Amino acid sequence: MKTTFLFGVAASFAVLVISCKQAETASEEAPLSEKTSADESMKNVLSSNAAVQNPNDKRKFIRKADIKFKVKNVAQSTYKIENAVSKFGGIVTSTDLQSNLIDKKQTKISADSTLQTIKYSVENNITLRIPNTKLDTVIKSIAKEIDYLDFRVVKADDVSLQLLAADLSQQRISDHTKRMQDDIDQKGKKLNDIADAENEVLNKKEQSDNAKIQNLAMHDQIAYSTVTLAIYQNETVKQELVAIEKDNQAYGNFGLEIIDGLKTGWGILASVIAFVVQLWSIILMALLGIFIYRKFLKSVKPA
């Protein structure tokens, strides 16, 4: 009976230990699971159907994204974003990393040192050009750096008709210019105003070139999406001890002036005491002389 009782107690204790261990494991894994879920949720928030091109769709889109968010550290997040953009074939066309001073004050804490307190914020405005097919991938990669999302705006403008209009306009101008050039070559001197005709041809060629450049610029915007990021971090406070020259009037700290005065007076008093102590032998001899005079010489009366 005793053995059975002890075995039952041991078994119950083992079950209790295993249950506690499983509870601890579950509690340790829960935050990681929650964090992973939060990261996936942020990726889904940044993701957008406006950033996805259907391979079977013949339409052409110019995609743009504007995102503002808070990060833990602006400088570190900037490097990671730039690396991600480079990895997927994009380029950084602009980055403006700067610190903005919010407040600055100096507090005198001793006669020769000051505590300098600076409050500042760090922000960066970044412009990216990303291959159209990689836009959603890069946006999801950027989501890893987000601590708080202010806003996300993704636009996809259909420019299929604009491209068609530009192509037709360029073709018309080119055909008209060719016909005018042929007329000049065929008629030669029969044209009354050859100079005016040449100028007209030149103007048409310029219009054709401008239409071609505009067309190429539109194709470039289609091939590379533009992403504008505004990132920032919490306000940062930096404190630093700065050595200063002794100048009580610089900060007007009345308490420190009193302390400095007491220190100076004590220094003078200590110097006087030290000087007097150095004359102890002379003082002792003088006191001894006075004692002898009062004890012996003063009691001796003249005859």
ChimeraX commands (.cxc) that place a marker at each C-alpha (Angstrom):
marker #1 position 0.00,0.00,0.00 radius 0.5
marker #1 position 2.75,2.37,0.87 radius 0.5
marker #1 position 4.58,1.62,-2.37 radius 0.5
marker #1 position 1.41,2.16,-4.39 radius 0.5
marker #1 position 0.77,5.47,-2.66 radius 0.5
marker #1 position 4.33,6.70,-3.37 radius 0.5
marker #1 position 4.04,5.65,-7.03 radius 0.5
marker #1 position 0.77,7.55,-7.39 radius 0.5
marker #1 position 2.29,10.71,-5.88 radius 0.5
marker #1 position 5.30,10.47,-8.23 radius 0.5
marker #1 position 3.05,10.00,-11.28 radius 0.5
marker #1 position 0.92,12.99,-10.32 radius 0.5
marker #1 position 4.03,15.13,-9.83 radius 0.5
marker #1 position 5.38,14.10,-13.28 radius 0.5
marker #1 position 2.09,14.99,-14.97 radius 0.5
marker #1 position 2.09,18.37,-13.22 radius 0.5
marker #1 position 5.67,19.13,-14.35 radius 0.5
marker #1 position 4.91,18.17,-17.98 radius 0.5
marker #1 position 1.77,20.33,-18.00 radius 0.5
marker #1 position 3.72,23.35,-16.67 radius 0.5
marker #1 position 6.44,22.80,-19.27 radius 0.5
marker #1 position 3.91,22.72,-22.08 radius 0.5
marker #1 position 2.29,25.90,-20.76 radius 0.5
marker #1 position 5.66,27.66,-20.68 radius 0.5
marker #1 position 6.44,26.54,-24.22 radius 0.5
marker #1 position 3.08,27.79,-25.44 radius 0.5
marker #1 position 3.58,31.14,-23.72 radius 0.5
marker #1 position 7.05,31.52,-25.28 radius 0.5
marker #1 position 5.84,30.70,-28.77 radius 0.5
marker #1 position 2.77,32.92,-28.62 radius 0.5
marker #1 position 4.56,36.29,-28.97 radius 0.5
marker #1 position 6.55,35.01,-31.98 radius 0.5
marker #1 position 3.36,33.75,-33.60 radius 0.5
marker #1 position 1.63,37.06,-32.89 radius 0.5
marker #1 position 4.59,38.99,-34.33 radius 0.5
marker #1 position 4.61,36.85,-37.47 radius 0.5
marker #1 position 0.88,37.39,-37.84 radius 0.5
marker #1 position 1.37,41.15,-37.41 radius 0.5
marker #1 position 4.10,41.19,-40.09 radius 0.5
marker #1 position 1.88,39.29,-42.51 radius 0.5
marker #1 position -1.00,41.66,-41.73 radius 0.5
marker #1 position 1.21,44.67,-42.47 radius 0.5
marker #1 position 2.30,43.10,-45.77 radius 0.5
marker #1 position -1.34,42.64,-46.71 radius 0.5
marker #1 position -2.09,46.25,-45.82 radius 0.5
marker #1 position 0.67,47.56,-48.06 radius 0.5
marker #1 position -0.13,45.16,-50.86 radius 0.5
marker #1 position -2.64,46.33,-53.44 radius 0.5
marker #1 position -4.27,45.01,-56.59 radius 0.5
marker #1 position -3.33,48.34,-58.12 radius 0.5
marker #1 position 0.27,47.19,-57.96 radius 0.5
marker #1 position -0.27,43.92,-59.81 radius 0.5
marker #1 position -0.16,43.62,-63.59 radius 0.5
marker #1 position -2.22,40.88,-65.20 radius 0.5
marker #1 position 0.00,39.22,-67.84 radius 0.5
marker #1 position -3.04,38.71,-70.12 radius 0.5
marker #1 position -4.11,42.33,-69.87 radius 0.5
marker #1 position -3.04,44.39,-72.92 radius 0.5
marker #1 position -3.67,47.67,-71.18 radius 0.5
marker #1 position -0.77,49.77,-69.96 radius 0.5
marker #1 position -0.62,51.30,-66.48 radius 0.5
marker #1 position 1.52,53.94,-64.83 radius 0.5
marker #1 position 1.79,52.94,-61.16 radius 0.5
marker #1 position 2.71,55.23,-58.30 radius 0.5
marker #1 position 2.83,54.66,-54.55 radius 0.5
marker #1 position 3.08,57.15,-51.68 radius 0.5
marker #1 position 3.77,55.68,-48.23 radius 0.5
marker #1 position 4.47,57.34,-44.89 radius 0.5
marker #1 position 5.39,55.33,-41.82 radius 0.5
marker #1 position 7.38,55.31,-38.57 radius 0.5
marker #1 position 10.43,53.09,-38.10 radius 0.5
marker #1 position 12.65,52.17,-35.17 radius 0.5
marker #1 position 15.74,53.76,-36.70 radius 0.5
marker #1 position 15.61,55.90,-39.85 radius 0.5
marker #1 position 19.24,55.39,-40.88 radius 0.5
marker #1 position 19.15,51.60,-40.53 radius 0.5
marker #1 position 15.78,51.31,-42.29 radius 0.5
marker #1 position 17.06,53.52,-45.12 radius 0.5
marker #1 position 19.98,51.16,-45.76 radius 0.5
marker #1 position 17.69,48.12,-45.74 radius 0.5
marker #1 position 15.20,49.75,-48.13 radius 0.5
marker #1 position 17.98,50.79,-50.52 radius 0.5
marker #1 position 19.38,47.25,-50.49 radius 0.5
marker #1 position 15.94,45.78,-51.19 radius 0.5
marker #1 position 15.36,48.16,-54.09 radius 0.5
marker #1 position 18.75,47.34,-55.59 radius 0.5
marker #1 position 18.10,43.61,-55.14 radius 0.5
marker #1 position 14.95,43.77,-57.29 radius 0.5
marker #1 position 16.48,45.90,-60.03 radius 0.5
marker #1 position 15.25,49.32,-58.90 radius 0.5
marker #1 position 17.10,52.57,-58.32 radius 0.5
marker #1 position 17.01,55.28,-55.65 radius 0.5
marker #1 position 16.57,58.60,-57.44 radius 0.5
marker #1 position 16.42,60.76,-54.32 radius 0.5
marker #1 position 17.08,60.46,-50.60 radius 0.5
marker #1 position 16.99,63.31,-48.10 radius 0.5
marker #1 position 18.08,62.07,-44.66 radius 0.5
marker #1 position 18.21,64.82,-42.04 radius 0.5
marker #1 position 17.86,65.61,-38.35 radius 0.5
marker #1 position 15.56,68.41,-37.23 radius 0.5
marker #1 position 16.39,70.20,-33.98 radius 0.5
marker #1 position 13.34,70.48,-31.72 radius 0.5
marker #1 position 14.82,71.83,-28.49 radius 0.5
marker #1 position 18.23,72.52,-27.02 radius 0.5
marker #1 position 19.10,73.58,-23.49 radius 0.5
marker #1 position 22.15,73.75,-21.24 radius 0.5
marker #1 position 22.15,73.18,-17.50 radius 0.5
marker #1 position 25.17,74.07,-15.40 radius 0.5
marker #1 position 25.84,71.22,-12.98 radius 0.5
marker #1 position 29.27,72.32,-11.68 radius 0.5
marker #1 position 31.72,75.17,-11.93 radius 0.5
marker #1 position 33.45,73.67,-14.97 radius 0.5
marker #1 position 30.84,71.50,-16.72 radius 0.5
marker #1 position 27.45,71.84,-18.34 radius 0.5
marker #1 position 24.84,69.20,-19.22 radius 0.5
marker #1 position 23.75,69.78,-22.82 radius 0.5
marker #1 position 20.34,68.31,-23.68 radius 0.5
marker #1 position 19.28,68.12,-27.32 radius 0.5
marker #1 position 15.89,66.90,-28.53 radius 0.5
marker #1 position 15.66,66.14,-32.23 radius 0.5
marker #1 position 13.78,64.11,-34.83 radius 0.5
marker #1 position 15.16,62.17,-37.80 radius 0.5
marker #1 position 13.33,61.76,-41.09 radius 0.5
marker #1 position 14.04,60.77,-44.66 radius 0.5
marker #1 position 12.14,61.35,-47.90 radius 0.5
marker #1 position 13.05,58.73,-50.48 radius 0.5
marker #1 position 12.05,58.45,-54.14 radius 0.5
marker #1 position 12.38,55.05,-55.80 radius 0.5
marker #1 position 12.03,53.77,-59.36 radius 0.5
marker #1 position 11.07,50.11,-59.33 radius 0.5
marker #1 position 10.43,47.71,-62.22 radius 0.5
marker #1 position 6.68,47.51,-62.71 radius 0.5
marker #1 position 6.60,43.74,-62.25 radius 0.5
marker #1 position 8.44,44.01,-58.90 radius 0.5
marker #1 position 6.45,46.85,-57.35 radius 0.5
marker #1 position 4.28,44.68,-55.08 radius 0.5
marker #1 position 7.29,42.57,-54.07 radius 0.5
marker #1 position 9.31,45.63,-53.03 radius 0.5
marker #1 position 6.36,47.15,-51.15 radius 0.5
marker #1 position 5.95,43.93,-49.16 radius 0.5
marker #1 position 9.69,43.92,-48.42 radius 0.5
marker #1 position 9.45,47.50,-47.13 radius 0.5
marker #1 position 6.64,46.43,-44.77 radius 0.5
marker #1 position 9.20,44.70,-42.54 radius 0.5
marker #1 position 10.54,48.11,-41.46 radius 0.5
marker #1 position 7.18,49.62,-40.51 radius 0.5
marker #1 position 6.55,50.33,-36.84 radius 0.5
marker #1 position 3.46,52.49,-37.45 radius 0.5
marker #1 position 1.77,53.18,-40.78 radius 0.5
marker #1 position 0.49,56.72,-41.38 radius 0.5
marker #1 position -0.87,56.17,-44.88 radius 0.5
marker #1 position -0.40,54.15,-48.05 radius 0.5
marker #1 position -1.64,55.40,-51.43 radius 0.5
marker #1 position -1.18,53.26,-54.55 radius 0.5
marker #1 position -2.38,54.54,-57.94 radius 0.5
marker #1 position -2.57,52.75,-61.28 radius 0.5
marker #1 position -3.45,55.06,-64.18 radius 0.5
marker #1 position -4.51,53.41,-67.43 radius 0.5
marker #1 position -2.60,55.19,-70.24 radius 0.5
marker #1 position -3.39,52.78,-73.07 radius 0.5
marker #1 position -5.41,55.36,-75.01 radius 0.5
marker #1 position -2.81,58.07,-74.36 radius 0.5
marker #1 position -0.12,55.81,-75.79 radius 0.5
marker #1 position -2.25,55.10,-78.84 radius 0.5
marker #1 position -2.94,58.81,-79.34 radius 0.5
marker #1 position 0.76,59.62,-79.02 radius 0.5
marker #1 position 1.69,56.92,-81.54 radius 0.5
marker #1 position -0.92,58.12,-84.06 radius 0.5
marker #1 position 0.12,61.77,-83.60 radius 0.5
marker #1 position 3.76,60.91,-84.11 radius 0.5
marker #1 position 2.93,58.91,-87.23 radius 0.5
marker #1 position 0.79,61.71,-88.72 radius 0.5
marker #1 position 3.47,64.32,-88.15 radius 0.5
marker #1 position 6.12,62.01,-89.60 radius 0.5
marker #1 position 4.03,61.29,-92.73 radius 0.5
marker #1 position 3.21,64.96,-93.26 radius 0.5
marker #1 position 6.86,65.93,-92.88 radius 0.5
marker #1 position 7.89,63.26,-95.43 radius 0.5
marker #1 position 5.34,64.51,-97.98 radius 0.5
marker #1 position 6.52,68.09,-97.59 radius 0.5
marker #1 position 10.13,67.00,-97.99 radius 0.5
marker #1 position 9.24,65.05,-101.15 radius 0.5
marker #1 position 7.41,68.07,-102.62 radius 0.5
marker #1 position 10.45,70.25,-102.00 radius 0.5
marker #1 position 12.76,67.70,-103.63 radius 0.5
marker #1 position 10.49,67.18,-106.66 radius 0.5
marker #1 position 9.41,70.73,-107.39 radius 0.5
marker #1 position 12.70,72.31,-106.54 radius 0.5
marker #1 position 12.82,75.88,-107.87 radius 0.5
marker #1 position 9.17,75.80,-108.87 radius 0.5
marker #1 position 8.28,76.46,-105.26 radius 0.5
marker #1 position 7.83,80.14,-104.67 radius 0.5
marker #1 position 8.86,80.11,-101.07 radius 0.5
marker #1 position 11.41,77.32,-100.62 radius 0.5
marker #1 position 12.74,78.91,-97.43 radius 0.5
marker #1 position 9.28,78.98,-95.85 radius 0.5
marker #1 position 8.72,75.39,-96.87 radius 0.5
marker #1 position 12.03,74.33,-95.30 radius 0.5
marker #1 position 11.11,76.11,-92.08 radius 0.5
marker #1 position 7.76,74.35,-92.04 radius 0.5
marker #1 position 9.50,71.02,-92.49 radius 0.5
marker #1 position 11.85,71.87,-89.64 radius 0.5
marker #1 position 8.93,72.72,-87.37 radius 0.5
marker #1 position 7.18,69.47,-88.23 radius 0.5
marker #1 position 10.34,67.50,-87.48 radius 0.5
marker #1 position 10.60,69.23,-84.11 radius 0.5
marker #1 position 6.99,68.32,-83.34 radius 0.5
marker #1 position 7.70,64.74,-84.34 radius 0.5
marker #1 position 10.76,64.60,-82.08 radius 0.5
marker #1 position 8.81,66.03,-79.15 radius 0.5
marker #1 position 6.03,63.48,-79.64 radius 0.5
marker #1 position 8.61,60.69,-79.78 radius 0.5
marker #1 position 10.28,61.88,-76.57 radius 0.5
marker #1 position 6.91,62.15,-74.83 radius 0.5
marker #1 position 6.07,58.64,-75.98 radius 0.5
marker #1 position 9.39,57.28,-74.66 radius 0.5
marker #1 position 8.87,59.07,-71.33 radius 0.5
marker #1 position 5.45,57.45,-70.97 radius 0.5
marker #1 position 6.88,54.02,-71.74 radius 0.5
marker #1 position 9.57,54.62,-69.10 radius 0.5
marker #1 position 6.92,55.47,-66.49 radius 0.5
marker #1 position 5.09,52.27,-67.41 radius 0.5
marker #1 position 8.21,50.13,-67.13 radius 0.5
marker #1 position 9.38,51.69,-63.83 radius 0.5
marker #1 position 6.91,52.61,-61.11 radius 0.5
marker #1 position 7.62,55.57,-58.85 radius 0.5
marker #1 position 7.46,55.08,-55.07 radius 0.5
marker #1 position 7.75,57.97,-52.63 radius 0.5
marker #1 position 8.53,57.10,-49.01 radius 0.5
marker #1 position 8.39,59.43,-46.00 radius 0.5
marker #1 position 9.91,57.69,-42.98 radius 0.5
marker #1 position 10.53,59.01,-39.47 radius 0.5
marker #1 position 11.28,57.82,-35.95 radius 0.5
marker #1 position 10.40,58.83,-32.40 radius 0.5
marker #1 position 11.90,62.01,-31.03 radius 0.5
marker #1 position 15.38,61.37,-29.67 radius 0.5
marker #1 position 16.99,63.00,-26.63 radius 0.5
marker #1 position 20.77,63.24,-26.43 radius 0.5
marker #1 position 22.58,64.39,-23.30 radius 0.5
marker #1 position 26.26,65.23,-23.14 radius 0.5
marker #1 position 28.58,66.75,-20.55 radius 0.5
marker #1 position 30.44,69.73,-21.97 radius 0.5
marker #1 position 33.44,71.37,-20.28 radius 0.5
marker #1 position 33.17,75.14,-19.91 radius 0.5
marker #1 position 35.25,78.01,-18.61 radius 0.5
marker #1 position 34.36,79.22,-15.15 radius 0.5
marker #1 position 31.76,81.89,-15.71 radius 0.5
marker #1 position 29.02,82.23,-13.12 radius 0.5
marker #1 position 27.25,84.98,-15.03 radius 0.5
marker #1 position 26.82,82.82,-18.13 radius 0.5
marker #1 position 23.88,80.89,-16.69 radius 0.5
marker #1 position 22.93,83.00,-13.64 radius 0.5
marker #1 position 22.69,80.07,-11.22 radius 0.5
marker #1 position 22.44,81.83,-7.86 radius 0.5
marker #1 position 22.75,78.60,-5.86 radius 0.5
marker #1 position 26.00,77.67,-7.57 radius 0.5
marker #1 position 27.34,81.18,-7.00 radius 0.5
marker #1 position 26.68,80.82,-3.25 radius 0.5
marker #1 position 28.39,77.42,-3.24 radius 0.5
marker #1 position 31.37,78.87,-5.12 radius 0.5
marker #1 position 31.53,81.73,-2.60 radius 0.5
marker #1 position 31.51,79.32,0.37 radius 0.5
marker #1 position 34.24,77.27,-1.27 radius 0.5
marker #1 position 36.34,80.38,-1.84 radius 0.5
marker #1 position 35.82,81.61,1.78 radius 0.5
marker #1 position 36.67,78.19,3.17 radius 0.5
marker #1 position 39.81,78.15,1.07 radius 0.5
marker #1 position 40.88,81.52,2.54 radius 0.5
marker #1 position 40.11,80.36,6.10 radius 0.5
marker #1 position 42.04,77.12,5.55 radius 0.5
marker #1 position 45.01,79.12,4.27 radius 0.5
marker #1 position 44.97,81.37,7.35 radius 0.5
marker #1 position 44.76,78.36,9.70 radius 0.5
marker #1 position 47.60,76.68,7.85 radius 0.5
marker #1 position 49.71,79.86,8.13 radius 0.5
marker #1 position 49.02,80.14,11.85 radius 0.5
marker #1 position 49.89,76.47,12.40 radius 0.5
marker #1 position 53.19,77.02,10.65 radius 0.5
marker #1 position 54.00,79.68,13.36 radius 0.5
marker #1 position 53.30,77.30,16.27 radius 0.5
marker #1 position 56.87,77.47,17.63 radius 0.5
marker #1 position 56.87,81.29,17.78 radius 0.5
marker #1 position 53.45,81.35,19.40 radius 0.5
marker #1 position 54.56,78.72,21.92 radius 0.5
marker #1 position 57.66,80.73,22.83 radius 0.5
marker #1 position 55.55,83.89,23.22 radius 0.5
marker #1 position 53.08,82.13,25.47 radius 0.5
marker #1 position 55.94,80.65,27.49 radius 0.5
marker #1 position 57.49,84.11,27.90 radius 0.5
marker #1 position 54.20,85.59,29.07 radius 0.5
marker #1 position 53.81,82.76,31.59 radius 0.5
marker #1 position 57.31,83.24,32.97 radius 0.5
marker #1 position 56.80,86.96,33.18 radius 0.5
marker #1 position 53.57,86.65,35.08 radius 0.5
marker #1 position 54.80,83.86,37.32 radius 0.5
marker #1 position 58.21,85.01,38.29 radius 0.5
marker #1 position 59.25,88.39,37.04 radius 0.5
marker #1 position 56.05,90.19,37.94 radius 0.5
marker #1 position 56.14,88.90,41.51 radius 0.5
marker #1 position 59.68,90.20,42.06 radius 0.5
marker #1 position 59.34,93.75,43.38 radius 0.5
marker #1 position 62.19,96.22,42.95 radius 0.5
marker #1 position 64.07,97.19,46.16 radius 0.5
marker link #1:1,2 radius 0.2
marker link #1:2,3 radius 0.2
marker link #1:3,4 radius 0.2
marker link #1:4,5 radius 0.2
marker link #1:5,6 radius 0.2
marker link #1:6,7 radius 0.2
marker link #1:7,8 radius 0.2
marker link #1:8,9 radius 0.2
marker link #1:9,10 radius 0.2
marker link #1:10,11 radius 0.2
marker link #1:11,12 radius 0.2
marker link #1:12,13 radius 0.2
marker link #1:13,14 radius 0.2
marker link #1:14,15 radius 0.2
marker link #1:15,16 radius 0.2
marker link #1:16,17 radius 0.2
marker link #1:17,18 radius 0.2
marker link #1:18,19 radius 0.2
marker link #1:19,20 radius 0.2
marker link #1:20,21 radius 0.2
marker link #1:21,22 radius 0.2
marker link #1:22,23 radius 0.2
marker link #1:23,24 radius 0.2
marker link #1:24,25 radius 0.2
marker link #1:25,26 radius 0.2
marker link #1:26,27 radius 0.2
marker link #1:27,28 radius 0.2
marker link #1:28,29 radius 0.2
marker link #1:29,30 radius 0.2
marker link #1:30,31 radius 0.2
marker link #1:31,32 radius 0.2
marker link #1:32,33 radius 0.2
marker link #1:33,34 radius 0.2
marker link #1:34,35 radius 0.2
marker link #1:35,36 radius 0.2
marker link #1:36,37 radius 0.2
marker link #1:37,38 radius 0.2
marker link #1:38,39 radius 0.2
marker link #1:39,40 radius 0.2
marker link #1:40,41 radius 0.2
marker link #1:41,42 radius 0.2
marker link #1:42,43 radius 0.2
marker link #1:43,44 radius 0.2
marker link #1:44,45 radius 0.2
marker link #1:45,46 radius 0.2
marker link #1:46,47 radius 0.2
marker link #1:47,48 radius 0.2
marker link #1:48,49 radius 0.2
marker link #1:49,50 radius 0.2
marker link #1:50,51 radius 0.2
marker link #1:51,52 radius 0.2
marker link #1:52,53 radius 0.2
marker link #1:53,54 radius 0.2
marker link #1:54,55 radius 0.2
marker link #1:55,56 radius 0.2
marker link #1:56,57 radius 0.2
marker link #1:57,58 radius 0.2
marker link #1:58,59 radius 0.2
marker link #1:59,60 radius 0.2
marker link #1:60,61 radius 0.2
marker link #1:61,62 radius 0.2
marker link #1:62,63 radius 0.2
marker link #1:63,64 radius 0.2
marker link #1:64,65 radius 0.2
marker link #1:65,66 radius 0.2
marker link #1:66,67 radius 0.2
marker link #1:67,68 radius 0.2
marker link #1:68,69 radius 0.2
marker link #1:69,70 radius 0.2
marker link #1:70,71 radius 0.2
marker link #1:71,72 radius 0.2
marker link #1:72,73 radius 0.2
marker link #1:73,74 radius 0.2
marker link #1:74,75 radius 0.2
marker link #1:75,76 radius 0.2
marker link #1:76,77 radius 0.2
marker link #1:77,78 radius 0.2
marker link #1:78,79 radius 0.2
marker link #1:79,80 radius 0.2
marker link #1:80,81 radius 0.2
marker link #1:81,82 radius 0.2
marker link #1:82,83 radius 0.2
marker link #1:83,84 radius 0.2
marker link #1:84,85 radius 0.2
marker link #1:85,86 radius 0.2
marker link #1:86,87 radius 0.2
marker link #1:87,88 radius 0.2
marker link #1:88,89 radius 0.2
marker link #1:89,90 radius 0.2
marker link #1:90,91 radius 0.2
marker link #1:91,92 radius 0.2
marker link #1:92,93 radius 0.2
marker link #1:93,94 radius 0.2
marker link #1:94,95 radius 0.2
marker link #1:95,96 radius 0.2
marker link #1:96,97 radius 0.2
marker link #1:97,98 radius 0.2
marker link #1:98,99 radius 0.2
marker link #1:99,100 radius 0.2
marker link #1:100,101 radius 0.2
marker link #1:101,102 radius 0.2
marker link #1:102,103 radius 0.2
marker link #1:103,104 radius 0.2
marker link #1:104,105 radius 0.2
marker link #1:105,106 radius 0.2
marker link #1:106,107 radius 0.2
marker link #1:107,108 radius 0.2
marker link #1:108,109 radius 0.2
marker link #1:109,110 radius 0.2
marker link #1:110,111 radius 0.2
marker link #1:111,112 radius 0.2
marker link #1:112,113 radius 0.2
marker link #1:113,114 radius 0.2
marker link #1:114,115 radius 0.2
marker link #1:115,116 radius 0.2
marker link #1:116,117 radius 0.2
marker link #1:117,118 radius 0.2
marker link #1:118,119 radius 0.2
marker link #1:119,120 radius 0.2
marker link #1:120,121 radius 0.2
marker link #1:121,122 radius 0.2
marker link #1:122,123 radius 0.2
marker link #1:123,124 radius 0.2
marker link #1:124,125 radius 0.2
marker link #1:125,126 radius 0.2
marker link #1:126,127 radius 0.2
marker link #1:127,128 radius 0.2
marker link #1:128,129 radius 0.2
marker link #1:129,130 radius 0.2
marker link #1:130,131 radius 0.2
marker link #1:131,132 radius 0.2
marker link #1:132,133 radius 0.2
marker link #1:133,134 radius 0.2
marker link #1:134,135 radius 0.2
marker link #1:135,136 radius 0.2
marker link #1:136,137 radius 0.2
marker link #1:137,138 radius 0.2
marker link #1:138,139 radius 0.2
marker link #1:139,140 radius 0.2
marker link #1:140,141 radius 0.2
marker link #1:141,142 radius 0.2
marker link #1:142,143 radius 0.2
marker link #1:143,144 radius 0.2
marker link #1:144,145 radius 0.2
marker link #1:145,146 radius 0.2
marker link #1:146,147 radius 0.2
marker link #1:147,148 radius 0.2
marker link #1:148,149 radius 0.2
marker link #1:149,150 radius 0.2
marker link #1:150,151 radius 0.2
marker link #1:151,152 radius 0.2
marker link #1:152,153 radius 0.2
marker link #1:153,154 radius 0.2
marker link #1:154,155 radius 0.2
marker link #1:155,156 radius 0.2
marker link #1:156,157 radius 0.2
marker link #1:157,158 radius 0.2
marker link #1:158,159 radius 0.2
marker link #1:159,160 radius 0.2
marker link #1:160,161 radius 0.2
marker link #1:161,162 radius 0.2
marker link #1:162,163 radius 0.2
marker link #1:163,164 radius 0.2
marker link #1:164,165 radius 0.2
marker link #1:165,166 radius 0.2
marker link #1:166,167 radius 0.2
marker link #1:167,168 radius 0.2
marker link #1:168,169 radius 0.2
marker link #1:169,170 radius 0.2
marker link #1:170,171 radius 0.2
marker link #1:171,172 radius 0.2
marker link #1:172,173 radius 0.2
marker link #1:173,174 radius 0.2
marker link #1:174,175 radius 0.2
marker link #1:175,176 radius 0.2
marker link #1:176,177 radius 0.2
marker link #1:177,178 radius 0.2
marker link #1:178,179 radius 0.2
marker link #1:179,180 radius 0.2
marker link #1:180,181 radius 0.2
marker link #1:181,182 radius 0.2
marker link #1:182,183 radius 0.2
marker link #1:183,184 radius 0.2
marker link #1:184,185 radius 0.2
marker link #1:185,186 radius 0.2
marker link #1:186,187 radius 0.2
marker link #1:187,188 radius 0.2
marker link #1:188,189 radius 0.2
marker link #1:189,190 radius 0.2
marker link #1:190,191 radius 0.2
marker link #1:191,192 radius 0.2
marker link #1:192,193 radius 0.2
marker link #1:193,194 radius 0.2
marker link #1:194,195 radius 0.2
marker link #1:195,196 radius 0.2
marker link #1:196,197 radius 0.2
marker link #1:197,198 radius 0.2
marker link #1:198,199 radius 0.2
marker link #1:199,200 radius 0.2
marker link #1:200,201 radius 0.2
marker link #1:201,202 radius 0.2
marker link #1:202,203 radius 0.2
marker link #1:203,204 radius 0.2
marker link #1:204,205 radius 0.2
marker link #1:205,206 radius 0.2
marker link #1:206,207 radius 0.2
marker link #1:207,208 radius 0.2
marker link #1:208,209 radius 0.2
marker link #1:209,210 radius 0.2
marker link #1:210,211 radius 0.2
marker link #1:211,212 radius 0.2
marker link #1:212,213 radius 0.2
marker link #1:213,214 radius 0.2
marker link #1:214,215 radius 0.2
marker link #1:215,216 radius 0.2
marker link #1:216,217 radius 0.2
marker link #1:217,218 radius 0.2
marker link #1:218,219 radius 0.2
marker link #1:219,220 radius 0.2
marker link #1:220,221 radius 0.2
marker link #1:221,222 radius 0.2
marker link #1:222,223 radius 0.2
marker link #1:223,224 radius 0.2
marker link #1:224,225 radius 0.2
marker link #1:225,226 radius 0.2
marker link #1:226,227 radius 0.2
marker link #1:227,228 radius 0.2
marker link #1:228,229 radius 0.2
marker link #1:229,230 radius 0.2
marker link #1:230,231 radius 0.2
marker link #1:231,232 radius 0.2
marker link #1:232,233 radius 0.2
marker link #1:233,234 radius 0.2
marker link #1:234,235 radius 0.2
marker link #1:235,236 radius 0.2
marker link #1:236,237 radius 0.2
marker link #1:237,238 radius 0.2
marker link #1:238,239 radius 0.2
marker link #1:239,240 radius 0.2
marker link #1:240,241 radius 0.2
marker link #1:241,242 radius 0.2
marker link #1:242,243 radius 0.2
marker link #1:243,244 radius 0.2
marker link #1:244,245 radius 0.2
marker link #1:245,246 radius 0.2
marker link #1:246,247 radius 0.2
marker link #1:247,248 radius 0.2
marker link #1:248,249 radius 0.2
marker link #1:249,250 radius 0.2
marker link #1:250,251 radius 0.2
marker link #1:251,252 radius 0.2
marker link #1:252,253 radius 0.2
marker link #1:253,254 radius 0.2
marker link #1:254,255 radius 0.2
marker link #1:255,256 radius 0.2
marker link #1:256,257 radius 0.2
marker link #1:257,258 radius 0.2
marker link #1:258,259 radius 0.2
marker link #1:259,260 radius 0.2
marker link #1:260,261 radius 0.2
marker link #1:261,262 radius 0.2
marker link #1:262,263 radius 0.2
marker link #1:263,264 radius 0.2
marker link #1:264,265 radius 0.2
marker link #1:265,266 radius 0.2
marker link #1:266,267 radius 0.2
marker link #1:267,268 radius 0.2
marker link #1:268,269 radius 0.2
marker link #1:269,270 radius 0.2
marker link #1:270,271 radius 0.2
marker link #1:271,272 radius 0.2
marker link #1:272,273 radius 0.2
marker link #1:273,274 radius 0.2
marker link #1:274,275 radius 0.2
marker link #1:275,276 radius 0.2
marker link #1:276,277 radius 0.2
marker link #1:277,278 radius 0.2
marker link #1:278,279 radius 0.2
marker link #1:279,280 radius 0.2
marker link #1:280,281 radius 0.2
marker link #1:281,282 radius 0.2
marker link #1:282,283 radius 0.2
marker link #1:283,284 radius 0.2
marker link #1:284,285 radius 0.2
marker link #1:285,286 radius 0.2
marker link #1:286,287 radius 0.2
marker link #1:287,288 radius 0.2
marker link #1:288,289 radius 0.2
marker link #1:289,290 radius 0.2
marker link #1:290,291 radius 0.2
marker link #1:291,292 radius 0.2
marker link #1:292,293 radius 0.2
marker link #1:293,294 radius 0.2
marker link #1:294,295 radius 0.2
marker link #1:295,296 radius 0.2
marker link #1:296,297 radius 0.2
marker link #1:297,298 radius 0.2
marker link #1:298,299 radius 0.2
marker link #1:299,300 radius 0.2
marker link #1:300,301 radius 0.2
marker link #1:301,302 radius 0.2
marker link #1:302,303 radius 0.2
view
